[in-house]
Amino acid sequence: MKIGILGYGNLGRGVEAAVKQNPDCELTAVFTRRDPSTVKILTAGVPVYNVSEVEKHKDEVDVLIICGGSATDLPKQTPEYAKYFNVIDSFDTHAKIPEHFANVDTVAKDFKHTALISCGWDPGLFSLNRLYANCILPNGKDYTFWGKGVSQGHSDAIRRIEGVKDGKQYTIPVQAALDAVRSGSNPDLTTRQKHTRECFVVAEEGADKARIEKEIKEMPNYFADYDTTVHFISEEELKKNHSGIPHGGFVIRSGKTGWDNEFNNVIEYSLKLDSNPAFTSSVLVAYARAVYRMNKEGQTGCKTVFDVAPAYLSPLSGEEIRAHLL
Amino acid sequence: MKIGILGYGNLGRGVEAAVKQNPDCELTAVFTRRDPSTVKILTAGVPVYNVSEVEKHKDEVDVLIICGGSATDLPKQTPEYAKYFNVIDSFDTHAKIPEHFANVDTVAKDFKHTALISCGWDPGLFSLNRLYANCILPNGKDYTFWGKGVSQGHSDAIRRIEGVKDGKQYTIPVQAALDAVRSGSNPDLTTRQKHTRECFVVAEEGADKARIEKEIKEMPNYFADYDTTVHFISEEELKKNHSGIPHGGFVIRSGKTGWDNEFNNVIEYSLKLDSNPAFTSSVLVAYARAVYRMNKEGQTGCKTVFDVAPAYLSPLSGEEIRAHLL
C-alpha cells in the first residue's frame, strides 16, 4: 500500500514513523506547502513535492494522509484532494463534522474515491468506545475525561497573553471524579469537578506575574470554569521538563442490566500516550489500510470510524485474526 | 426487529431483559428443550415453544439468539438453526472457533442467512480491543487479565471433588502485575504472576477438609499453576455472599511509536460486571441488530465481531451518531 503524506509537521512526521512500523505500507511521496528543497524527511529515497504538483502524482499514491489543521486547512484540503486520491484526515472540530462529512462525501462519490474523516483518538478511538458502550448498555451514562496531557489550544491561549514568552498547559482529570464514575454511582459532575488545569509559564523579563496569573485564571471558556494552577518557570526548565506532547484520557460508560436493572456494569477505555501526534498518526495509518481495501471493494464516499469493520484495519487475513485474536 | 431466544437459562433470561431495554427490539418467541408448559418467562404474552417446533415459527423471528453451551450445544445448534434463521451465538471455545466458523458459514450461505458467532465479551469485546490495539500499535505486547469474577469451569471442577457439597471460585488479577503492565515496561509474566484463585467451599459433613484443599490446590490445569486460597464456609454463607455471577477483566496493549520507538503508549480496556450472563446478553442483542441489518443488505454467511462495522450496532442513524458520538 502506497502512502502519501500531505503536510510535514508533527502529525506528518508521526505518519512517516508509523509507516515504517507497518511492513505492508510504503511511503511514496510527501507534499508540502513549503519550498520542497527546505523540507528534509527521514525516509531515504522518498521525494518531497510542492502541494501544487499533487495531481501529477495521483497514480503514485493509494491513500493520501492529510496532516493539516482542523481550523482552516482540512475543510478545504480534504474535499479538494478527494478528487485525486483516497484520503484520510483527523478533522476534530466536533461541531462541524456533519458539514465536513457532507462536503467530502460529495466529492469522494463523484470521483469514486474512499475518504475517512475525523480519525485519531478523539474523535476516533474514543468515539468508537462511546458507540460500542452506548449500544451495549442503552440504560447508562457516558463520561469522557482527558489527560493528563498537553492541550495545544490552551497552551496557545496562554502564549497570547501580554508578558508571556512561552507556556504549556496540562489538562488533568480529577482522581475523585474518576473514582466516583468507576464506582458505578453515575454522578453528575460539573466541568470544575472533572478536570483541573496546570500551567507552566515563562514570563518576559519584568512582566507583572500577578496580572498574568489573574488573566489566565479568569480567561472565559479556557480557564474560568476550572481550578487552575499557574507556575512561573525559566525558559530552560520549560524546555527540559515540558517539551513533550503527552496526552491520553478515559471513556467510561456505566449502566444497568437485568430485568429490574439490578446489575451494575462499568465499561472503561483509556489511553496513556507519550506523544499525542505520534499515536494519532498510528491510528491514521491503520485506517489508511481500511480505506485502501474498502475502495478496492467499491465502497466509495465519505466514511468515519463507525463505518469501518475492524477486520479492515489488520494486515492479517480473516482466518488469522479469528484464530489468534478472537 | 423480532428476536427469538433458544434456551432459557441464565443467558436466555439475560437476553429477555436486554430486549426490554431496546425499544426497537421485540421478543416474539422462546424455544426450549424442556416441556414448554414448565417454562415461565417474564415477558407478558410471548409464547414458549418446544425446540422441535422451531421450523414452524421461522417467519416470526428476524434473529434467533442461541443461548446454549459451547461444549456440546452450540457446535450442533448454530449450524442447524442457521437453516431457518439469522442466528447469533456466544461460542467461546477459542481453539475450536475456526471449525465452528466454517460449519456455520456453509449453512448460512446456502440458506442466505447471516450468522454471528463468538459474540459476548471474551470472545467479543475483548477480541475487538485486541484487534484495534494490535493494528494501531504493531510494535507492542498484549495482556489480558480476567476478573475479579466467578469462573464457572473452575467452580464446577471444585464441585466434582469428593466431599464437596458446593463451591464457587473467583479468578483475581494480581494488582502488581496490572501495575507493571500499565507502566509500559512490557513485563514477561508467568501464569502464577498474573492471576490468583480464591475458592469458597461447602464441605459435606465429616469430609476431610485438608484432603479437599490439597486436591483443589494440586489440580492440574485448573489450580496447580496458580496461588490458590481455599475457604471453607457454610451453605448459608455461600448462598448469602457468593450467589452472584460477577466478572470482568482487562485487555491492555503497550507499545512504542516514533521514528526510533522513543514514545511509549498504553491502551487499556476494562469491564466490571455485576452479572456476566446479563452483560453478555446485552452484547448479543446489540449485535443481533447488526445481523438483522447486514442480512437485509445481502451480507450473508458467518461473521464475527471483526466483520461488523460499529454503526450497525446502533439504533441511531449515521447522521445521528456522527453528530452526537463522534
Contacts between the chains, C-beta under 8 A, distances in Angstrom:
chain1	res1	chain2	res2	distance
A	13	B	259	7.5
A	14	B	257	7.2
A	14	B	258	7.9
A	16	B	259	7.2
A	17	B	257	6.5
A	17	B	258	5.5
A	17	B	259	4.3
A	18	B	257	6.8
A	20	B	259	7.0
A	21	B	138	5.0
A	21	B	139	5.3
A	21	B	257	7.7
A	22	B	138	5.9
A	42	B	259	5.7
A	94	B	326	7.0
A	97	B	322	5.7
A	97	B	323	7.1
A	97	B	326	5.6
A	98	B	319	6.8
A	98	B	322	6.0
A	98	B	323	5.6
A	101	B	322	6.0
A	118	B	326	5.7
A	123	B	326	4.8
A	125	B	132	7.0
A	125	B	136	7.7
A	125	B	267	8.0
A	127	B	325	5.7
A	127	B	326	4.6
A	128	B	132	7.5
A	128	B	310	5.8
A	129	B	269	7.8
A	130	B	325	4.8
A	131	B	310	5.2
A	131	B	311	7.6
A	131	B	313	7.1
A	131	B	314	6.1
A	131	B	321	6.2
A	131	B	325	5.0
A	132	B	125	7.0
A	132	B	128	7.5
A	132	B	310	6.2
A	132	B	313	6.8
A	134	B	314	7.0
A	134	B	325	6.7
A	135	B	286	4.2
A	135	B	289	7.6
A	135	B	313	4.0
A	135	B	314	5.2
A	135	B	315	7.8
A	136	B	125	7.7
A	136	B	279	7.7
A	136	B	282	5.1
A	136	B	283	5.4
A	136	B	286	5.0
A	136	B	313	7.8
A	137	B	282	6.4
A	138	B	21	5.0
A	138	B	22	5.9
A	139	B	21	5.3
A	182	B	272	7.5
A	184	B	272	7.6
A	257	B	14	7.2
A	257	B	17	6.5
A	257	B	18	6.8
A	257	B	21	7.7
A	257	B	274	7.7
A	257	B	275	6.4
A	257	B	278	4.0
A	257	B	279	5.7
A	257	B	281	7.5
A	257	B	282	5.4
A	258	B	14	7.8
A	258	B	17	5.4
A	258	B	274	7.9
A	258	B	275	6.4
A	258	B	278	5.1
A	259	B	13	7.5
A	259	B	16	7.2
A	259	B	17	4.3
A	259	B	20	7.0
A	259	B	42	5.7
A	262	B	274	7.8
A	263	B	273	7.4
A	263	B	274	3.8
A	263	B	275	4.2
A	263	B	278	5.0
A	263	B	279	7.5
A	264	B	274	4.9
A	265	B	271	7.2
A	265	B	272	6.9
A	265	B	273	5.0
A	265	B	274	6.5
A	265	B	279	5.5
A	266	B	270	7.9
A	266	B	271	7.2
A	266	B	272	4.3
A	267	B	125	8.0
A	267	B	270	7.7
A	267	B	271	5.8
A	268	B	268	7.6
A	268	B	269	7.2
A	268	B	270	4.8
A	268	B	271	7.8
A	268	B	272	7.8
A	269	B	129	7.9
A	269	B	268	7.2
A	269	B	269	5.2
A	269	B	270	8.0
A	270	B	266	7.9
A	270	B	267	7.7
A	270	B	268	4.8
A	270	B	269	8.0
A	271	B	265	7.2
A	271	B	266	7.3
A	271	B	267	5.8
A	271	B	268	7.8
A	272	B	182	7.5
A	272	B	184	7.6
A	272	B	265	6.9
A	272	B	266	4.3
A	272	B	268	7.7
A	273	B	263	7.4
A	273	B	265	5.0
A	274	B	257	7.6
A	274	B	258	7.9
A	274	B	262	7.8
A	274	B	263	3.8
A	274	B	264	4.9
A	274	B	265	6.5
A	275	B	257	6.4
A	275	B	258	6.3
A	275	B	263	4.2
A	278	B	257	4.0
A	278	B	258	5.1
A	278	B	263	5.0
A	279	B	136	7.7
A	279	B	257	5.7
A	279	B	263	7.5
A	279	B	265	5.5
A	281	B	257	7.5
A	282	B	136	5.1
A	282	B	137	6.4
A	282	B	257	5.3
A	283	B	136	5.4
A	286	B	135	4.2
A	286	B	136	5.1
A	289	B	135	7.6
A	304	B	322	6.0
A	304	B	326	5.9
A	305	B	310	7.2
A	305	B	326	7.7
A	306	B	309	6.8
A	306	B	310	5.0
A	306	B	311	4.1
A	306	B	314	7.9
A	306	B	318	7.4
A	306	B	321	5.6
A	306	B	322	7.3
A	306	B	325	7.7
A	306	B	326	7.1
A	307	B	309	5.2
A	307	B	310	8.0
A	307	B	311	5.6
A	307	B	318	7.6
A	308	B	309	6.0
A	308	B	310	7.8
A	309	B	306	6.9
A	309	B	307	5.2
A	309	B	308	6.0
A	309	B	309	4.6
A	310	B	128	5.9
A	310	B	131	5.2
A	310	B	132	6.2
A	310	B	135	8.0
A	310	B	305	7.3
A	310	B	306	5.0
A	310	B	307	8.0
A	310	B	308	7.8
A	311	B	131	7.6
A	311	B	306	4.1
A	311	B	307	5.5
A	313	B	131	7.1
A	313	B	132	6.9
A	313	B	135	4.0
A	313	B	136	7.9
A	314	B	131	6.1
A	314	B	134	7.1
A	314	B	135	5.2
A	314	B	306	7.9
A	315	B	135	7.8
A	318	B	306	7.3
A	318	B	307	7.6
A	319	B	98	6.8
A	321	B	131	6.2
A	321	B	306	5.6
A	322	B	97	5.6
A	322	B	98	6.0
A	322	B	101	6.0
A	322	B	304	6.0
A	322	B	306	7.3
A	323	B	97	7.1
A	323	B	98	5.6
A	325	B	127	5.7
A	325	B	130	4.8
A	325	B	131	5.0
A	325	B	134	6.7
A	325	B	306	7.7
A	326	B	94	7.0
A	326	B	97	5.6
A	326	B	118	5.7
A	326	B	123	4.8
A	326	B	127	4.6
A	326	B	304	5.9
A	326	B	305	7.7
A	326	B	306	7.1
